[in-house]
Amino acid sequence: MKLHTKIILGMVLGIVWAVASTYWNGATFTQNWLAPFGTIFINALKLIAIPLVLFSIIDGVGQLGDPKALGRIGGKALGLYVGTTLIAILIGLALGNLTQPGTYASEAQIVDNRLGFEAWLQSNDKPSPDGQWWSSNPAYADRLAGLPVEAADSDLTDKITAARAESDRGPLAFLVDIVPSNIFLAFNNSLMLQVIFFGLFFGIAIVMLPKDGTETLRAFMSQSAQVFIKMVEIVMIGAPFFVFALMASTLTKLAGDDPSRLVELFSSFSVYMLTVVGGLLVMALLVYPTIVWLSIRKKGYSWLKTFSFLHQNIRPAQLLAFSTSSSAATLPVTMDCVHDDLKVSEEISQFTLPIGATVNMDGTSLYQAVAVLFLAQLHGLDLSLAQEMTIVFTAVMASIGAAAIPSAGLIMLIMVLDAVGLNPAWIAIIFPVDRILDMCRTVINVTGDASVAVAVAESEGQWGG
C-alpha cells in the first residue's frame, strides 16, 4: 500500500473515531491519549524543517554557483507567488459576491448584527463604511435599546493590537524583519524568513570563496541536508497513525461529547464554508495545473496529463498539509515530493520551496477575501468596489509583510478588516470553523509552492520531466 493511501486510511479512521467518540463520551479519552501523538508528529516535522531549510538552501546556492542566477530564480519565484496570491484573492471576492454567504442568516439576526455594529462605530467615533445608519430608523428603536455594544473578547485584544501595530510600521518593515540580529534566536523562534536569509548569505559567501578551499564545507552542507531528508523518511513511517490521531483530536475538540454540535456547526456556516472550499478547488483544479501546463506544454504535456502529473506526485504532501494545517511542518515532505516525483532539480526546489512555505499564502488570502465579505454581509453591509479593491491591496501586502509574524493568517485577517472600517473582533464569529478551513487552505498553499517550483525549474532548464 502506497504512503498516501495509508494516510487517507488514517484520516478516514480518525473521522470515524471522532464521530463515534462523541456518542460514547470519549472526547476526554481522545484528547488525553490520542491528541498528544498528533502534537508529537507536528513537533517532529517542525524540528526537522528549520535545519533542513538551512542546509538545503546553502547546498542549493553552492550548486548554482552564480549569485546572478540566484537573483533571477528568486525574482521569478516571488513574481509567481505574488501573482497567484492576487488571483486567489480575486477568485475569493468573485465567489463571495456571487454566493452572498452572509445573507443566509435570518433578517432579524442581520438587523441585530447591524445595530450592534453601529453602536460600536459610534462608541469609537468611526464613520459608517457604507454611509448608512440603520439605527436612525425609528422602527428599530426598541431593538437598539436592548443590544449590547460590540466589543472585542479579552483574548482577541492583544492580537488586534498587534495587527494594528504591524500595519502602522511602514511598507518596508518586513525587510527589517527578514534580517536577523541573532541567528540563534531565529532558530529558537522558528523565524523561517530569517533562517532563509542567513542561509542565502552563507551560501553566497561560500560561492565567492575559492572552490578548492571550501570543498569540505560544501560536502558537509550537502551531506547534512541528506541526513535531514532521511529523518523525514523515518518520521513518515508512522504518518498514518499520527494523521489518525490528528484528525480524531481535531474533530473531537470541535464536537466534544455532543454529536449535534458538529451538525449545528456545519449547518450554520455551510454556505460560507462551501464558498471558501469552492474557491480553493478552483485554485487547485484549474489555476495551478494551468500554470504548470503553460510551463511544460512544449514537452508534449496536455492539460489533463499535466493535471494528473501534478496532483498524483504531490499527494503525500497535500494530505499531510491537510492533517497538520502547517506549511512549515509539511515542508520536508513537500521538498521530497517536488524533487523526487515532480523532477525539479535540487538547486530550484531547495531555494524556492522554503520561501514559498513562508510567504506564499494563496489559500489564506482567498479565505480572507471570502471571510471579509461574509462578515460584512452578516452585518448588513454592502461593500463598494473601492472597498473591495482595498481588500485586494491589503491582503496582498499582508501576505508579503506578515510572513514573519506569529499567527500570520489571523493577523492578516484583522488587518484586512481594519482597512475597510470593520470590527476586527468579528474574527470570533468564524473561529468555530477556522480549523477545518485552515486544513483546506494549507493544502492550497503547499500545492501552489510545488507548482511554482515546477514553473521556475522549467524556465531555467532544470526540470527533468
Secondary structure, 3 states (H helix, E strand, C coil): CCHHHHHHHHHHHHHHHHHHHHHCCCHHHHHHHCHHHHHHHHHHHHHHHHHHHHHHHHHHHHHHCCHHHHHHHHHHHHHHHHHHHHHHHHHHHHHHHHHCHHHHCCHHHHHHHHHHHHHHHHHCCCCCCCCCCHHHCHHHHHHHHCCCCCCCCHHHHHHHHHHHHHHCCCCCHHHHHHCCCCHHHHHHCCCHHHHHHHHHHHHHHHHHCCHHHCHHHHHHHHHHHHHHHHHHHHHHHCHHHHHHHHHHHHHHHHHCCCHHHHHHHHHHCHHHHHHHHHHHHHHHHHHHHHHHHHHHHHHCCCHHHHHHHHHHHCHHHHHHHHHHCCHHHHHHHHHHHHHHCCCECHHHHHHHHHHHHHHCCHHHHHHHHHHHHHHHHHCCCCCCHHHHHHHHHHHHHHHHHCCCCCCHHHHHHHHHHHHCCCCHHHHHHHHHHHHHHHHHHHHHHHHHHHHHHHHHHHHCCCECC
